[in-house]
Amino acid sequence: MTQIDQAVDIREGEELDIGAVDRFMKQAIPGLKGQPSIRQYPGGASNLTYQVDYGDQSYVLRRPPFGKIAKSAHDMLREARVMKALKPVYPYVPNIVAICDDHDVLGCDFYVMERLKGIILRQDFPKDFELSEADTRKLCLNVIDKLVDLHRVDAQAAGLDKLGKGAGYVQRQIGGWSDRFRKTRTEDVGDFEVVMSWLNDKMPEDIAQVVIHNDYRFDNVVLNPDNPFEVIGVLDWEMATIGDPLMDLGNSLAYWIEADDEGPFQMLRRQPTHRPGMLIRKEVVDYYMEKSGFRADNFDFYEIYGLFRLAVIIQQIYYRFYHGQTKDKRFAAFGHAANYLEKRCQRLISESTL
């Protein structure tokens, strides 16, 4: 049981109104009795995720972060709608239990979903969770396979074909993330102008238009505790849309830190991709292309895009910390992280043959 992902004490400043949660839950889910116990999942630096327990009945509540947020960001209602539509054709999506757009309850939109009891691989393997090198490779391939499966979903059959904005996804991403960075840059972080200019100049056409997750990582995957090779859930659908599958893979690779990567990059590691048996980034790309059928002669653009996008996400969070909109001490060093990612992007640009 120690391997099953567990919530912990709620971080200071991120407490929920237990009475309001209780009233909403009992109205939305008939038969609930007693008072809820609420704890918080420690992972994630964006939306907040809580475990709400009524005895042995366990649910997960997702809400936006506290403080000022971008108008189009952290759309809980959209995330819940996407999950409901995707569930029939991609069974790894948790069931949505209730959706709330009444800000009188918690001051924001939020939703409640089923809790998938399983193993989530965060920075390191959980206590007592050990796999051989061969078994680690098997697990790694199974996790990549689920991304391939997602990219094969028939978006039209799922009613998700209108989720995106059509052709020009790559161009919109480069323009959008560049604009977001410029709006949230702080004076202690580099300007990324070399990186943004290179990405703008090297943009390829869209490879395809498919359902993409946009944040596919090991810590968004739930494993069966009785069979840790089996993926039983995929979490965090906030940024899911219709877009380019290789851009989705590039986003995932930004978090894929290998055992021999340099120290500053190792400090950003949030998943156990450094373990013996895990594929290295080039192997991930080759395996994905073989299984999916999608091709690119040179993956440099997608890798550098993924790192730049991660830097912008980090900078958006750091901007809130820098301006006192959040007290979460985890974010204090995010400015240093953004500066490192700028240097990494610049180095990869200098080495690229594009």
N, C-alpha and C positions, 0 to 999 in steps of 0.2 A: 504493500500500500504506500510505502514511502516514495515510490516512483511516480505515483499519480500526481499530476499538477495540482498544487494547493494554493488557495488564496491566503493572504497574510493580513496583518493589521493595516488599517487605512492610513494613508499618508496624511500628515498635518495639512489642513486647508482643503482637503478633498473629501470630507465627510458628507454623507447624504442624510437627509431628514428621514429618520427611520419611520416615523409616524406617517409621513406622506407616502413613502414606498409601500408600507403595509396596507394603507387604504387602497392604493392603486392596484396592488397585487391581488388583494382579496376581491376586488371588483372584477378584475380581468380573468382570474383563475378561480372558478367555483371550488369550494371545499377546503381551501387553505385555513388552517387553524393555528392559534398561538401567535407569538411575536417572532418576527424574522431576526435572524443573525446575519449581519452584513460584514463581509470582508472584501479586500481588494486584491486583484491580481497584480504582481509586481512588474510584469513585463510591459513593454510599450511606453512610448514617450509622447503619444498624441492623445487619442481618445482614452477614456477611463473605463475600466472594466471591473465589475464587482460581482461577487458570488453572494446570492441571497438564498438563505436556507430556512425552510420551515420543517424542522425535524429532518427526516430523510429525503424530503423533496427539495431539490437543488436547482436553482436557476442562475442565469447570468444576465446582468443588466449592463448595457452600454450607453454611455453619455459622452458629450463633448467635454473638452477640458474647461476648467474654470478660467476666467479672465477674458480679455478681448481677443476675438478670433476673426480670421478672414471671413467675409460674408459667405463665400461659396464653399468653405472648408467644413469638415466635421458634420456632414449632412446625415444625421442618423435615420431620417425617414427614407431617404434614397437608399441607404445601405440595407435597411430592412426590406424594402421593396425588391431590390436586386436579389437578395437572398431567397425571398419567397418565390420569385420567378425561376430562379436557378435550381432550387431544390429538386424538382421533379426530374431534371435531366443531368444533374451532377449531385449524386447522393451524399457527398461529403459535407454539404452545407448544413449547419445546425437548423433545427426547426425554430421558426419565429413564434413566440407564445403571445406577445402583446406589444403594441406600439402606442406611444403616447406623444401627442403634439400639443397637449395642454400645458402651457408654461406655468400655470398655477401649481402644478404638482412639484416639479423640481427646478423650475426656472429655465428649462430647456427641453428640446425634443430628446426622447430616449426610446430604447426598445428593450424587451426582455426575450431571451431565447433559452432553449434547453441547454443544460450543462452536459457536455460530453466528458465523461470521466475517463481520462487517459493520460498518457505520457506526453509532455511537451518538452522538446529539447531546446533549452535556452543556451546560455554561454557554454556550459559543460554538461556532460551526462549527469543525470540524477544519481544520488547515492545508491549504491548497490546495483547500478545499471551498467553492465559491462558487456561489450560485444567484441568478438574476434575481428581481425582485420577483414576477413572475408565476409562476415556478417554485417560489418559496418558498410562495406561496399554494397551489399544487397539492399540494405536500408536506404542508402543514398540513391540508388537507382529507382527504388520504389517511389521515393518522394519526387524525383524528377518526372517519373511516369505520370503522376497526378497532374502536374503542370501541362504535360503533353495532352492528357485526357481533357483538361479544361479547354485547351485551344482547339479541340475537335468538336466541342459542343455546337449544336445547331442553334445559333442565336435566334433565328427567325422562329423556329419551333418553340423556343422557350419564351417568346414574346419580348426578347431583349434586343432585337435588331435596331430599335430606335434609341437605344441607350447611348450610342456614340453620335458623332457629328459627321460621319462619312469619311471620304477620302481626305488626305491631308493631315492624318494623325501625327506623323513625325514632325511636320512643320509646326503644328499647334503646340506640341510638347516643348519644342526648343524655344519657341516664342513665349509660351506661358511660364515655363520655369525660369527663363531669363528675367522676365518681368517681375516674378515673385521675389527673385533674389535681390534685384535692384531696390525693391520696396522695403525689404527687411534687412538690408545690409547695415551693420553697425561699424563704427569707426575703427574698431580693433580687428576687422576682418578684411582680407584682400578683396579686390574688385572683380575677379573672375573674368575680366573682359577678354583676355586671350582665349580662355576656354570657350566662352559664349560665342566669340567670333568664329573659332574653328568649327564648332558644332553647326553653326548657321551655314558656313561655307560647304561643309561636307555632308549635308543632309541627303540621305537616299530617299527614293520613293517608298511608300508603304509596301511591305511584303505581302500583307493580307489584312483583312478586317475580321477579327475573331474576338470572342469573349476573353478578356485578360484580367488578371487579379490585381496587378500593379504593386503588390507588396508580398510576393510569395517567398517565404523563408521557412526554415525549420521551426522557428518559434511561433509560426502561424499554422502549424500542422499538428494534429492530435493523433497519437499512436495508440493502438489497442494494447492495454497493459498485459493481456494474456498472450499477445503475439506482436511484439514491438516492430515487426516488419510491416504490419498492416496499418495503413492510413485510414482512420475512421472519421476524420474531420479536417476541414480547412477553415480557418478563422480570418477575421478582419477583412471584410469586403468593402470597406469605405471607398476605396479608389478604383474598384472594378468598373470596367467600361468595355466598349468595343474599340479595339485598337490593334496595333501592330504586335504580333507575337514576339518578334525579336527584341522589341523595346521592353517587353515584359521580362524576357530573359536577361536583358542587360540590367534591369532594375534588381533582379535577384542576385546577379553576380556581384553587385556592389557590396553585398554583405558576405560574400563567399571568400573568407580569409583563410589562406593556406598556412601550413606549418612553418614554411620558410619565408613568409612575408616579413617585411621590415617592422621594427618595433612599434612605431606610431600607428601603423595599420592594425597590428595585433591588438592595440588598446581599444579599437573599435569593434572587436569581435563580439558578436551576440549569439553565435550558434557554433556547434562543435565541428565545423568544417575542417578544422586542423587535425582531426583524429586520423590515425593510420587506417587506411581503407577508403577514406573519403576521396572522391574524384577531385582533381585539381580543376581550375577554371576552364582550361582548354579542353579537358576531357568532358566537362559538363556541356560545353558548346557542341562538341562533336557528337556526343550521345544524343543530345536534344535534336540536333539537325537530322541525325539518322532516323530517330523514332518519329519525328513530326513531319518530315519531308520539306520543311522550310529551309531555305538556303541563303547564305550570304558568303561571298568570296572572302570578305575581310570583316571581322567582327569588331574592329577597333572603335568604330563610331558608337556602337551600342554599349560597349564597355565604358567608354568615357562618358557617354550620356548618363548611364546608370550612376556613376560616381558623382557627376555634377548634380543630378537630381537628388541624391542622398545629401550632398552638401547643402542644397537649398532647404530640404526638409529640416536638417540639423539647424540651419541658420534661422528658419522660421521659429523654431522652438527656442533657440538662444535669444532671439529678439524679445520674446515674451519675458525671459529671465532677466535680460539686460535692462529692461524697462520696468522691472518690478511687478510684472503681471502674474508671475508664478514664483513660489518660494522653493520649488523642488531643487534641492542641491545637486541632483544628478546632472542638471543642465549647466552648471557653472563652467565646465570645461568645453562646452560645445563650440565656442568660438575658436579654440585651438584646433578642434576636430575639423571645422570648416576650412581653416587655413591649411591644415595638412592635406585635405582632399584637393584643394586648389593646386598644391605642388605636385600631388600624384597625377592629377589630370594633365598638368603641363608636361610632366616627364613622359607620360604615355603618348601625348601629342608629338613630342620631339622624336619619339621612337617609331611612330606610325608610318606605314608606307602608303596611306591614303593620300 
